[in-house]
Each structure stands twice: as structure tokens, then as C-alpha cells.
């Protein structure tokens, strides 16, 4: 299991039958997903580059081919969706993106609708907050009810354990050929690059007591943990590379600094 912190495991070792399946490990992250509580979809461009509005009808989170539990609006224990500083009509607010109804939609608009040559419109992100941390390995969205030119074709998809530190799970630069111009249909399911939880001070003797990695608690795939020790100690290596949920090497030690 490359994603859990040291000394924590899925219910079964991953080489055993039924290991890392939804039935056995739906509340654990296993190798293919990471259990986070906040997920953020940030549109960067639309099918029609002159459109100052972007829209979708449903944002979907999956784990092993099944919708993530509690990732939709529910009266008792469901997710909530919001957009910080978003510019949307009350009737097309972020909660419409998780209401299980493709007839409704979330619509976000640039504050300045005027078109100028070379203009790149700016949109606020759509954030889903789950009731508790849940693993996911794919995501998709449903197109809205009208105007294909408003479909997002470029975006970032991010995750967070605390709604403060965010890591990139996907960076899609042009999905024009993958997004249907038909209305109220689901896109392909896009996969994520699994990030890495980083070691805690309790895992490495004499490490920096704030965080053994200068980057904090979590990093995106492709980023590094910069090793850090308490004063008077030197890390055995300078950095650890995160690749799809696995740190290489998996840890480091802190030894007294040579006089």
C-alpha cells in the first residue's frame, strides 16, 4: 500500500484475494485512490473561447467504478458544494452540481463579460466537501442542458485533507475531443495522479518537529518532499520523489551533524 502513512494498512495485503476492493476497503485508500474530504474542479477554458460562462450539470466522484458514498446531496449525511467568491445565479448554484438531477446545473461566469481579442476568461472553482474523508480514483461530469460552447474543456482537479493545503490530482489541458456536444450526458471518467501523504515527526526520529518535509503534509505526484531534521541533525538524503502515491525512497533518517 503506497498511499497510507507508515504503519497503516488496508484491510488486506494487496496481493491477497479481494484486497483493495470496494467491499473490503471502501473506507481505506489502498493503492489507486487517496482518502480526502475536499475535491475541487477549477475550469480554465470552455469549448467556445469567447464564452464568459462555464457550466455542468453534475460532478461525479468514483472509486472502483462506483459513485463515492455521500458525494451527492442528501438530507441526512450528504456532501455540500460551494464556490468561494463564485459568480452564479441562485437557481444555478454549486449545490446543483451534486443534486443527482441532470436537468439542473451549476453555472459560473466571469465578472467581466466583455469580449476582447486575446481575452482569457477567469472562472472560480467548484468545491465538493464530503461529510468525511473518502477515497476516489476517477471523476467525470455531465454536460448541462444547453449551449455546448459553455462546456469546460480545460481544468485542474485538486484534493485536500483540510481545505487549506491543496494538491493537484489532474491537469487537463484540452479535452475538446472527449467531451460530447450532446446535452445532459456523462463525460469519460478521468483518472487521477495519486498524491503522497508525507511522513510525520513521530515516524522519523530527530526530524523537524513541525514537519519532516518542508512541503508539509501532502504533495502532488511529481513533486518532492524536501527532507528536514531538527537542529544539529542532517537528513540521510535531500529529497523523496512522489510518483502516483509512492515516495521514493520511502523515508529518510536524521543523523547527528558531523562536527
Secondary structure by P-SEA (a helix, b strand, c coil): cccccccccccccccccccccccccccccccccccccbbbbbbcccccccccbbbbcbbbbbccccccccccccccbbbbbbbcccccccccccccccccccccbbbbbccccccccbbbbbbbbbbbbcccbbbbcbbbbbbcccccccccccccccccccccbbbbccccccccccccccccccccbbbbcbbbbcccccccccccccccccccccccccccccccccccccccccccccccccccccccccccccc
